[in-house]
């Protein structure tokens, strides 16, 4: 079996051949992945989903758009991820998308669990992934080779309408975007068709160049030097790959300094506020690809820090004993925000937390994020079952 040559050893005259032989997906792979995509699209458009009610109106799928490298024609042969933006009829504005985004993810989560076509493809690892914006993620397998494909679904407001503008966008779109006051990148999926078309219809040479850059980036991501500062201690220097999890960085610090307690790391980029680094994230998630300094905060032996994301999109960190009940965390939230604990609803990875169960019961760990919402009067959109 032929072995892929190193890119840096390939002369310029053979780069086109390198792309076609090693980077472009073969026909069989594309057909298998497209079959997976069609199965997911069929699920999203099927009748029992379209008839679902709960937002005072019918929830219909207006359009499903393949985005990312699969959508714009620059996918690499080794890619095992598919991202789909789903435009829904229940979003009539950016504000409504913010208001109902988590409800829709919860609805999709419940529907995926009942979809026989997806279950037949070996559905695993179904979860709500926290990000900007939050998404629904799961893994299914291709029918022929049983290769795992990770599917990401992003609900979005169809601000561009049925036909995507080819020239400058109407001014009202910019006005509504500004008025929504969302976090940076929160509404990017609404413009995914523009992003996709920007690359899709470019010359093949440009797409080949993008494939080469992606391949080089994947193969040659360099370690960077991270200087760990802690008050009262000499600086500690580590070599870290930007894509290593913060959890692994903490383990390196623990090995060098023999800490047995929890660590909290923070980062302060020039001109920005200091932010805590989450264990499940990596430095690349914070835009760090070159040498940097991070700060080790005072360690606490019996306390973890959890982030609670508020309905307005902001978040707050709470320190709590990992053996505490959910009700104990709600009491802290009431003390800080004034929202009575009886009116609070907390969710973690799509699951509503019960007051008299411990945080450990749900697998909540240091730096995890919980979603806070206010309970609705009467039966909610997703009653406990």
C-alpha positions in Angstrom: 0.0 0.0 0.0 1.4 3.4 -1.0 2.4 5.8 1.8 1.6 9.5 1.5 4.8 11.5 1.0 5.6 14.5 3.2 4.2 17.7 1.8 7.5 19.6 2.3 9.3 17.0 0.1 6.8 17.5 -2.8 8.0 19.8 -5.6 5.7 22.5 -6.7 5.3 20.8 -10.1 3.6 17.8 -8.4 1.3 19.6 -6.0 -1.7 19.2 -8.2 -1.0 15.4 -8.3 -0.5 15.4 -4.6 -3.9 17.0 -4.0 -5.8 14.6 -6.4 -4.0 11.5 -5.1 -3.9 12.1 -1.4 -6.3 14.9 -0.3 -9.4 14.8 -2.6 -12.0 12.3 -1.4 -12.6 9.3 -3.5 -16.0 8.7 -5.1 -16.9 5.8 -2.8 -16.1 7.9 0.3 -18.2 10.8 -1.0 -21.2 8.5 -1.8 -21.1 7.0 1.6 -20.9 10.4 3.4 -23.6 11.8 1.1 -25.9 8.9 2.1 -25.3 9.7 5.8 -26.2 13.4 5.1 -29.4 12.4 3.2 -30.5 10.2 6.1 -30.0 13.1 8.5 -31.8 15.6 6.2 -34.7 13.2 5.8 -35.0 12.9 9.5 -35.1 16.7 9.8 -37.8 17.1 7.2 -39.9 14.1 8.1 -43.6 14.6 9.0 -43.5 13.8 12.7 -41.0 16.6 13.3 -42.8 19.1 11.2 -46.0 18.6 13.2 -44.4 19.3 16.5 -45.8 22.2 18.5 -44.6 23.9 21.6 -43.5 27.4 20.6 -47.1 28.6 20.0 -46.6 27.7 16.3 -45.7 24.8 14.0 -42.0 24.0 13.9 -41.0 23.3 10.3 -37.6 22.9 8.6 -37.3 25.6 5.9 -33.9 24.4 4.6 -30.9 22.3 5.5 -27.5 23.6 4.4 -24.2 21.6 4.4 -21.6 24.0 5.7 -17.9 23.8 6.4 -15.5 22.1 4.0 -18.1 19.5 3.0 -20.4 22.3 1.8 -17.9 24.5 0.0 -16.0 21.7 -1.8 -12.7 21.8 0.1 -13.2 18.7 2.3 -10.2 16.4 2.9 -10.2 12.7 2.4 -9.6 12.1 6.1 -12.6 14.2 7.3 -15.1 12.5 9.5 -17.2 15.5 10.4 -20.4 16.9 8.9 -22.0 20.2 9.9 -25.6 21.1 8.9 -27.3 24.4 9.5 -31.1 24.0 9.9 -33.2 27.0 9.2 -36.5 26.8 11.1 -39.9 28.4 10.7 -40.2 29.2 14.4 -37.4 31.8 14.3 -38.7 35.1 13.0 -35.9 37.3 14.4 -32.4 37.0 16.0 -34.1 37.7 19.3 -36.4 34.7 18.9 -33.4 32.6 18.0 -31.7 33.5 21.3 -34.9 33.0 23.2 -35.8 29.5 21.8 -32.4 28.1 20.7 -32.0 25.8 23.7 -35.7 24.7 23.5 -35.1 23.7 19.9 -31.9 21.8 20.7 -33.8 19.9 23.4 -36.6 19.1 20.9 -34.1 17.8 18.4 -32.3 15.8 21.0 -35.6 14.0 21.9 -36.4 13.4 18.3 -33.0 12.0 17.4 -33.3 9.4 20.2 -36.5 8.1 18.5 -35.4 8.1 14.9 -35.1 4.5 13.8 -33.1 5.4 10.6 -30.4 7.0 12.8 -30.4 4.3 15.4 -29.9 1.8 12.5 -26.7 3.6 11.7 -25.3 3.0 15.2 -26.2 6.3 16.8 -23.9 7.1 19.7 -22.6 10.0 21.8 -25.7 12.2 21.4 -25.2 15.5 23.3 -25.7 19.2 23.3 -22.3 20.8 22.8 -21.8 24.2 24.4 -20.3 26.8 22.2 -21.1 29.9 20.2 -23.8 29.0 19.4 -24.7 25.7 21.2 -25.2 22.8 18.8 -26.5 19.2 18.8 -23.8 16.6 18.1 -24.0 12.9 17.6 -22.0 10.1 15.8 -23.4 7.6 13.3 -21.7 5.2 10.9 -21.6 4.8 7.2 -23.5 1.7 5.8 -20.6 0.2 3.8 -17.4 0.7 5.7 -19.0 1.5 9.1 -16.8 4.6 9.4 -17.9 6.9 12.3 -19.1 10.3 11.1 -19.7 13.0 13.6 -22.7 15.2 12.7 -23.3 18.7 14.1 -26.7 20.3 13.8 -27.0 24.1 14.2 -30.5 25.6 14.3 -30.6 29.1 12.9 -32.8 32.0 11.8 -33.2 32.4 8.0 -32.4 36.0 7.9 -31.5 36.0 4.2 -34.8 34.6 3.1 -35.5 32.0 0.4 -33.0 33.5 -2.1 -29.5 34.3 -1.0 -28.4 37.9 -2.1 -25.5 38.0 -4.6 -24.8 41.7 -3.9 -24.7 43.8 -0.8 -27.1 42.8 2.0 -30.1 45.0 2.8 -29.4 47.6 5.6 -32.2 46.2 7.7 -30.3 43.0 8.2 -27.4 44.9 9.8 -29.8 46.9 11.9 -31.5 43.7 13.3 -28.2 42.1 13.9 -26.9 45.0 15.9 -30.2 45.3 17.9 -30.0 41.6 18.8 -26.8 42.2 20.9 -25.6 38.6 20.6 -22.2 37.3 21.5 -19.6 37.4 18.7 -20.2 34.6 16.2 -23.6 33.7 17.7 -25.5 34.4 14.5 -22.9 33.3 12.1 -24.9 30.3 11.0 -27.6 32.6 9.7 -25.1 33.7 7.0 -23.7 30.3 6.3 -25.0 30.2 2.7 -23.0 33.4 2.0 -19.9 31.8 3.6 -20.4 28.6 1.6 -21.0 30.3 -1.7 -17.9 32.5 -1.3 -15.7 29.5 -1.6 -17.9 27.0 -3.5 -17.8 28.8 -6.8 -14.1 29.8 -6.8 -11.6 28.2 -9.2 -10.4 24.6 -8.6 -6.9 25.9 -8.1 -8.0 27.9 -5.1 -9.8 24.9 -3.6 -6.7 22.8 -4.0 -4.7 25.5 -2.2 -7.1 25.5 0.7 -6.8 21.7 0.9 -3.0 21.9 1.0 -3.2 24.5 3.7 -5.6 22.4 5.8 -3.4 19.3 5.3 -0.3 21.2 6.3 -2.1 22.7 9.3 -3.2 19.3 10.5 0.1 17.6 10.1 2.4 20.5 11.2 0.6 22.1 14.2 3.6 23.1 16.3 4.0 22.9 20.0 4.1 26.3 21.7 5.8 27.5 24.9 3.4 28.2 27.7 4.7 30.0 30.8 2.7 29.3 33.9 2.8 32.1 36.5 1.7 31.7 40.1 2.1 34.2 42.9 4.8 33.2 45.3 6.3 30.5 43.0 8.9 30.6 40.2 7.5 30.5 36.6 7.0 27.1 35.1 7.6 26.5 31.4 5.8 23.8 29.4 5.7 22.7 25.8 2.0 22.4 24.8 0.2 21.6 21.5 -2.5 24.3 21.0 -5.0 21.4 20.5 -4.3 19.6 23.7 -7.1 19.9 26.2 -6.7 22.3 29.2 -7.2 19.2 31.3 -4.0 17.7 29.9 -2.2 21.0 30.6 -3.3 20.8 34.2 -2.0 17.2 34.4 1.4 18.4 33.2 1.4 21.1 35.9 0.4 18.6 38.4 3.2 16.3 37.4 5.8 19.1 37.6 4.7 20.6 40.9 3.1 17.6 42.6 -0.3 19.2 43.1 -3.0 17.0 44.5 -5.7 19.6 44.5 -7.7 21.2 41.8 -6.2 23.9 39.6 -7.8 26.9 38.0 -6.0 28.4 35.0 -6.7 31.8 33.6 -5.6 33.8 30.5 -5.5 37.5 29.9 -5.0 38.5 26.3 -3.8 42.1 25.6 -6.7 44.6 25.9 -9.1 41.9 27.2 -10.5 40.8 30.5 -9.0 37.8 32.2 -11.0 34.6 31.5 -10.9 31.2 33.1 -9.8 28.3 30.9 -12.2 25.4 30.8 -10.9 21.9 31.2 -12.7 20.6 28.1 -11.4 23.4 25.8 -7.9 23.9 24.4 -5.7 26.9 23.8 -6.7 26.9 20.1 -10.3 27.5 21.2 -9.1 30.8 22.7 -7.2 31.8 19.6 -3.8 30.9 21.1 -1.3 29.5 18.6 2.0 31.1 19.7 4.0 31.4 22.9 1.8 32.7 25.8 1.5 33.2 29.5 -1.2 31.6 31.7 -1.9 32.1 35.4 -2.4 29.4 38.0 -4.9 30.6 40.6 -5.1 29.5 44.2 -6.0 25.8 44.3 -8.9 24.5 46.4 -8.8 20.9 47.6 -12.6 20.3 47.9 -14.2 22.7 45.5 -14.9 22.7 41.8 -15.9 25.6 39.6 -18.9 25.4 37.4 -20.1 28.0 34.9 -23.8 28.8 34.8 -25.0 30.3 31.5 -27.8 32.8 32.0 -30.8 33.3 29.7 -29.3 36.6 28.5 -26.3 34.8 27.2 -23.9 35.8 29.9 -22.3 33.4 32.4 -21.1 33.4 36.0 -18.7 31.0 37.8 -19.7 29.3 41.0 -17.4 27.5 43.4 -19.1 24.4 45.0 -18.3 21.1 46.6 -18.7 18.4 43.9 -20.7 16.3 46.5 -23.3 19.1 46.9 -26.9 18.7 45.8 -28.2 20.6 42.8 -30.4 22.6 45.3 -27.2 23.9 46.9 -26.1 25.4 43.6 -29.5 26.9 43.0 -29.2 28.6 46.4 -25.9 30.2 45.3 -27.6 31.4 42.1 -30.5 32.9 44.1 -28.0 34.7 46.4 -26.1 36.1 43.4 -28.8 36.8 40.9 -31.9 37.1 43.0 -33.9 34.4 41.0 -35.7 32.2 43.5 -34.5 28.7 43.4 -38.0 27.4 43.0 -38.2 29.2 39.7 -34.8 28.0 38.4 -34.3 25.2 35.9 -30.8 23.9 35.4 -29.7 21.7 32.4 -26.5 19.9 31.8 -25.9 18.2 28.4 -29.6 18.4 27.6 -30.8 16.9 30.9 -32.8 18.8 33.4 -31.2 18.5 36.9 -33.3 17.5 39.9 -32.9 19.4 43.2 -32.2 16.4 45.4 -29.6 14.7 43.3 -25.9 15.4 43.6 -23.8 17.1 41.0 -21.7 14.0 40.8 -24.8 12.0 39.8 -24.9 13.9 36.5 -21.1 13.6 36.0 -20.6 17.4 36.5 -16.9 18.2 36.8 -14.7 21.2 37.2 -15.2 23.9 34.5 -18.4 22.3 33.1 -21.2 24.7 32.0 -24.8 24.4 33.1 -27.7 26.2 31.4 -30.0 28.3 33.6 -33.6 29.2 32.6 -36.7 30.4 34.4 -39.4 27.8 34.8 -42.5 28.5 32.8 -46.0 28.7 34.4 -47.8 25.3 33.9 -46.3 22.5 31.9 -43.1 23.4 30.1 -42.2 22.6 26.5 -40.2 19.5 27.6 -41.8 18.1 30.8 -39.8 15.6 32.7 -40.6 12.0 31.8 
